[in-house]
């Protein structure tokens, strides 16, 4: 393993890509500490420190995770990359609904460039809307248990916040595109992962304080609980890796065709159907929907019905957990149906002379693929629901009773993103090494999880 990492710096092109990616991450992390004008950062930090000890949260809490803690510090990168993610998802949904966008998506490289440009415009529009509500949220002392975060509220502060945070989001989007072009891996995913990893030292410090190995009187976390946490963490990571890499391979046979004096086709291959086709999108959607009432209730504390609904949808409550799980199941099937079209796959197979053995081409193949994909999506949806609810379960006073920041690394969106991105980067680096006849991460030349 260590030899494989040393081989990275023996390939000049790969070394430059890795170093450039690390350089962009450093720039991003520096930006997360540049404060936004007009905000009492100390008061805001104290508030979020108290909130981090519970399982509570709002829609802004999700955005805070994707901003790498910049929202909690109210820095110029406070909005993070969340508007870009939302814009990308909206464009994907609209591509299925609007024929012009669907046609554009099938035009190859030129169509892809146009959709990326529309995604950028959508990112700026969403950032303007979200920053306006964030400025209202920061001005409202009731949202921070009576603490004044903005000493001089008003339209001057709101316009400055909108301009600053929207510009920060546009700059982060540009940084991600630079990684795509000159670095290694998916730029946006790497930036998100860097932000999530930022909270690991804080979680480790909280664990050390709870464990208090040198002061038994202050010990709040028993050693057997700590050992159980380690076992659960390793098991959860292994389970996430298996599900992310899991595939159902549908055998495909191509018919022999004679063109001129040559024979083409006749080979056998397979069509990989991913178990977790939807990725982390269902969890993001479900969190956004279920925490929306709590966020609006924080902005309008005098709305009694909203406050009552927010209390019912509080993390840790049975109603919250049940609705959260159902929303994850729904969005998993919904997003899988959008991203995987069995009719298109069947038509493409038929166009190139391919067929599934024992299944008639055309409609029968589409129905077969839809049946298989539905069953696979069901298992993936159940897995996502379990992973998403796991942090709330183990942080419960009836189970391990640990801070939610520590428990969040035992599942949820953060763990799925970290594991997925690390696997993708390892694959990209390994492919570059094998192209130049260097030893990869394992001696057989491919990741074990890719067998």
N, C-alpha and C positions, 0 to 999 in steps of 0.2 A: 504493500500500500504506500509506504513512504517513498519507495523507489519510483512509483508512478507519479507522485507529486513532484519529485525532483526532475522527472522527465519533462514536465510542463515547461520548465525554464530552459530546456535544451532545444525547443522548437521556437525560433524567433517570432514567427507569426502568432502562435498560441500564447507565448509569453507576453507579447504586446497587448493582446486582447484581454488577458487576465488582469494585467496591470492597469489597463485603461478602465476596466470595469471597477476595480478597487478604487481608482482615482475618482470616478463618478460617485461612488458610494460615499467617499469621504466628503465631497462637496455637498451631497445631500444631507449628510449628518451635521455638517457645519450650519447649514440653513435652518435646521430644526432648533437651533439655539439663538437665532436672531429674533429679538422680540418685536411684536407688533405695537406701534405707537398707541398711547392712550389707555393701556391696560395695566392694572396692578398685578404683575406676574406672581409676586409672593403670595398674595391672598388667593389667587387662583390655584397655585400649587398646593397650598394647605388644604383647600377644599377637595381637590382630587386625591390627595393622600388619605383623607378620611373616607372617601367613596370607594377607594380601591380595596378597602378591607371587607367590603360587602359584595354580594352578588348583584347589586342594583346596577342600573345603567339606563341610558337613553340612546336615541338614534345618534347623538353626538359621541357617545361612547364607542360605537362601531367605527365612526369616522376617526376617532382618536387612535384606535388600533391600527388603522390603515395609514395614519400619518406618523407612526413611529413615536408617539408621545408628544408630537408637536402641538396638537390641539390642547393638551393639558397645560402646556407652557405658553399657549397663545402666541406662537411665533409666526413668521411669515409663511411657513409651510404647514400651518395648522390644518388646512383643508385636506392636505395630502393628495393622494391620487384617486380618491373616491369618486369625484365627478367624472374622471376618465373611465373608470370601471362602469359607472352607471350609464354613461353615454354609449360605451361599447355594447352593453347589454341591450339598451333601447334600439340601437341600430340593427342588432341581430334579430330582435323581435319584429322590427319594421320590415326587414328584408323578406320575411315570410308573408307579411300582409300586403306590402306595396309591390306590384309587379315590376315597376321601374327599377326599384332597388334590387329585386331578385335578378332581373336581367343584367344589371350592372355587376352584381357579384359573380356572374358567370362569364364576364368578359375578360377574365385573366388578370394580368398585372395592372393594366390601365383601370379596370373596374375596382380593383383592390385599393389603388391609390386614391380614387375618388371617395370611396367609403371611409378611408382613413381621414381624408380631409373633412368630411362631414362629421366624423367622430370628434375631431379637434374643435369644430364650431360648436357641437353639442356640449363638449367639455366646458368651454368658456361660458355658454349660456347657463348651464347647471351650476357652475361655480358662482356666477353672479347671484343666482337665486338663493343658493345655500349660504353664501356669505352674508346676505341681507338678514336671513333668519338667525345666523350665528351672532351678528351684531346686536339684534334684539335680545337674544338669549343672554349675552354678556352684560347687557345693560340692566337686566332684571334681577334685583337682589333676591327676590323670592326663589329664584332658581338655584341660588347658592346659599340657602339657609340664612338669608339676611345679610350675607357678606357683600360689601360693595366692591365690585370688580372694576368698574369703569368710573373713575372720579368725575369725569366731565362728559356725561352722555349727551346725545343729540345727533342731528344729521351730519355735523362735521365728523364726529367719530364714526358714524355708520358709513359714510362715503369713503373715508380713509381705510376702514377695515375691508370694505368691498374691494377697493382698488388693490390693496396690499395682498390680501389672501388670494384673489383671483390671479394676480400676476405670479404669486408663488406656485399656484397649481399649474399654470402654463409653463413655468420654468421646469417643474418636476417632469411634466409630460415631455419636454424637450430633452431632459437628461435621459429619460427612458428610451427615447428614440435614438439617442447617441449610442447607448449600449447595444441596441438592436443592430446598428450599422457598423460600429467599430469594436464592440466588446464581445462577450460570450454569454449566451443564454438570452432569455426574454427580459428586456429591460424593465418593463413595468413590474413584472413578477419579482425580479431581483430587488427593486426598490422597496416594494411592499415587504418582502422578507427581511430586508435590512432593518426596516422600521419595527417589525415584530420582534426580531432578535434583540433589539435595544432594551426590551424590558426583562430579558433573562437575568442580567446581574441584579436587578432589584428583587426579582423573585427568589434568587439564590440567597440574597442578604436577608430577606424576610424568613426564609427557611432556617437559616443559621440562627437568627434571633429567637425563633420559636423553639429551636432545638436546644439552645444554650448549653453546649456540652461542658462548659467550665463552671456553670452556675446552676446546680440542680434546683435551687429554690425558685428560679425564674423560668424553669423549663415548662413550656406549654405544649410541646409536641413530644410524645413518647417515642422511644427508639423503635419500638415495633411498628408504630405508625409510619415512621420514616422509611423503614425497610419495606413496608407494604407499598408506600408511595413509589419507591424505586422500581419494584416489581411491576406495579401497574403502569408506570411510565414506559418501561421497556416493552411490555406486552402491547400497550396502545400503539406505540410507534411501529412495532412489527406488523400489527393488524392494519394500520394505515398504509404501510408500504405494500402489503399483499393486495389490498383492495385497489389502491391506485394503479398498480401494475397488472391487476387481474384482467384477463381477457377470455372471451369465448371465441374460439377459432372455428369459423364456418368454412368447411372445405369447398374450394372452387376449382372446377376443371375447365380448361379452355380447349375448344374444339380445334382440330387440325385444319388448316387452310392452305391451299396451294395457290401461290401467286407467282406466275411466270414459271420458272424452273426451280423455285424454292418452296419449302414447306414451313409454315409458321404455326405457332400454337402447339397445343397438345400437352403443355405442361400443367402441373398441379400446384396450387397455392392455397392460401386461406384468406378469409375476410375476418380481421380482428374486430370484435365488438367489445368495447370496454365496459367493465362492471360499473365503474364510476364515470359514466359518460357526461354527467352534468357538472362534475368538479365541485367547487365550493359555492357555486352560484345559488343553489337552493337554500343554503344556510344564510347567505347574505340577504337574499330576498325575505326569508322568514323573519330574520332579526329586524330588518327594516320595517316590515309590516306590523309585527307584534309590539315593537317599541315606539311606534309612531304616536299612539295616544298618550304615552307617558311624556314624550317630548313636547307635544302640543299643550298638555296640561301644565308643564313647567313654564311655558311661555304665557299661558293664560290661567293663572292659579284660581281665579274667581269662577271659572266654569265648573260647576259642581258635578255635572254628568261626566265630563272628561276626567276629573280627579277620581271619581268612583271607578271608572273603567281602568284608569292607570293603576289603582291599587289592586284591582283584580288581576291585571296583567303584570304583576311584579315577579321578577325572577325568584324562584324558590317556591312559589305558590303552585298548587296542583293544577289550577286552571291554566296558568301560564305554560307549564310543562306540556300539558296535553295539547293545547292549541299550537304551541311551538312545534311539536312532533308532527302534528297533522299538516301544518304549513310546509314543513320540510318534505314530507311525502308528496304533497300536491305539486310543489315547485320542481321536485325531481322529475316526476312524470311529464310535467308541462315543458320544462326546458329540454329534456331528452327528446320529446316529440318534435321540438323546433330544430334542434341541431342534427337529428338523425332522421332522414326521410327515406323509408324503405322503398318507396316507388322509384325515386331517383337512383338509388343504389342498384335496384333490379334492372332499370333501363340501361344504366351504364354497363352492367355485366353483359346484358344481351347485346348491346352495341358492339362490344369487343369480343363477342363469341364465347363468353364465359357463362357457366351455369353451376348450380349447386347439385351434386349427384343425388338422384332420386326425386328432385323437385323440378316441375316444369318451369321453363323460363317465363318471364312476364308477371302476370298477376299472382300466380301461385308462389313464385319466389318472393314477391313483395309481402304477401300474407305470412309466409314462413319467417322472413326476417323480422316482421313486426311482432309475431308471436314470441320469437326468441328474445328480441330486444325488450319486450314488456316484462318478461320473467327476469331478465338480468337487471333491468331498472328497478324492479321491486326489491331485489336483494341489496342493490346499491342504496336505495332510499332508506331501507331499514338501518343499514350501516351508518349512513349520515345522521339519522335521527339519534342513534345510540351515541355516536361520537359527540354530537352537539350537546346532548343532555348530560354527558359524563362529568364535565366540570362542575355543574350545578349539584349533581348528586354527591360527589366526593367532598365538596365544600360545605355540605349541609351539616348542621350541628349534630344530627343523628348519625352521621357517618364518620368522616375524619375531622370535620370542623377546622378547616384550614382556610387562609385568605383566598379570595377568588382569583387574585393575580397569580398565585402559585397553581391553583387548580386549573386555570385556563390553559396551561401547557399539557394537560392530560386529555385534550380533545378540542373540539370546536374549530372555528375557521383558521385560527393561527397555526395550529399543528398541521392541518391539512395543507396549508400553503407552504409552510417551511419544508415539509417532507417532499411535496411535489416539486418544488423549485430545486431543492438539493439534488433530487434524482435527475431532473432535466439537465442541470448544469454538469453533473457527472457524466451523463450520456454524451453531451456535446464535447466535453474535454476528452473523453475516451475515444470518440470517433476521430478527433483530430490526431490523437496519438497513434491510433492504429493505421491511419492513412500514411503516416510517416514511419511505420514499422517499429514503433516504440511500444513497450509493454504497457498494457492498460491497468485498470484498478484490480483486476484479478488475472491470474496467469493464463486462463483460457481465452482471454481477450474480450470478454463481455460481462456485463453485470449479471450476478446470479438471478436477480429479480426479473431479468429479461428472458429467461429460458422459456 
